[in-house]
Amino acid sequence: MEWDEFVDWMAYYRIHPFGEENLHAARALAMFYNANRGKGKPEMSAEDFTIEAKDKQENVGAKVLAAFGQIKSMADGKDHLNR
């Protein structure tokens, strides 16, 4: 990348910061997961669903799959709260 292009990207970033899109999706996923988690399941934060969390915590994928498993159980009419 040429210096001029780099400066252009820096200027663009000041006007339209990019890279936060993942955080918005992570907040929605955390809210949905926490509203539908099973009894005794730990609460999760938005950070648990971010791409950066992969470096901190290797089982984020398993948690996301578990959350979608709960969604599927709800769609199938099963008791998702384990009451």
C-alpha positions in Angstrom: 0.0 0.0 0.0 1.3 3.4 -0.9 1.7 6.1 1.7 -1.0 8.3 0.0 -3.5 5.4 0.1 -2.7 4.8 3.8 -3.3 8.4 4.6 -6.6 8.3 2.7 -7.7 5.2 4.8 -6.7 7.0 8.0 -8.9 10.0 7.0 -11.8 7.7 6.1 -11.5 5.9 9.4 -11.8 9.2 11.3 -15.1 9.9 9.5 -16.4 6.3 9.4 -14.7 4.1 11.9 -14.9 0.4 10.9 -14.4 -2.8 12.8 -17.2 -2.4 15.4 -19.7 -4.3 13.3 -18.9 -7.6 15.1 -19.6 -6.0 18.5 -23.2 -5.1 17.5 -23.9 -8.7 16.4 -22.2 -10.0 19.5 -24.5 -7.9 21.7 -27.5 -9.3 20.0 -26.3 -12.9 20.3 -25.5 -12.5 24.0 -28.9 -10.9 24.6 -30.7 -13.8 22.8 -28.6 -16.5 24.4 -29.1 -15.1 27.9 -32.9 -14.8 27.4 -33.1 -18.4 26.3 -30.3 -20.2 28.3 -31.2 -23.2 30.3 -31.5 -23.3 34.0 -28.1 -23.3 35.7 -26.3 -22.2 32.5 -23.9 -19.4 33.0 -24.7 -15.9 31.6 -22.6 -14.8 28.6 -21.4 -11.4 27.7 -21.1 -9.8 24.2 -17.4 -10.3 24.5 -18.0 -14.1 24.6 -19.4 -13.9 21.1 -16.7 -11.7 19.5 -14.1 -12.9 17.1 -11.5 -11.6 19.5 -12.8 -14.0 22.2 -11.5 -16.9 20.1 -8.0 -15.9 21.2 -9.1 -15.8 24.9 -11.5 -18.7 24.9 -11.3 -21.7 22.6 -14.8 -23.0 23.2 -16.8 -20.0 21.9 -17.8 -22.0 18.9 -19.2 -24.7 21.2 -21.2 -22.1 23.1 -22.6 -20.6 19.9 -23.6 -24.1 18.7 -25.2 -24.7 22.1 -27.2 -21.5 21.8 -28.4 -22.5 18.3 -29.2 -25.9 19.7 -31.5 -24.2 22.2 -33.1 -22.2 19.4 -33.7 -25.4 17.5 -35.2 -27.0 20.6 -37.6 -24.1 20.9 -38.6 -24.4 17.3 -39.2 -28.1 17.8 -41.5 -27.3 20.8 -39.2 -28.7 23.5 -38.8 -27.0 26.9 -35.7 -24.9 26.4 -35.5 -23.7 30.0 -35.2 -27.3 31.4 -37.9 -26.7 34.0 
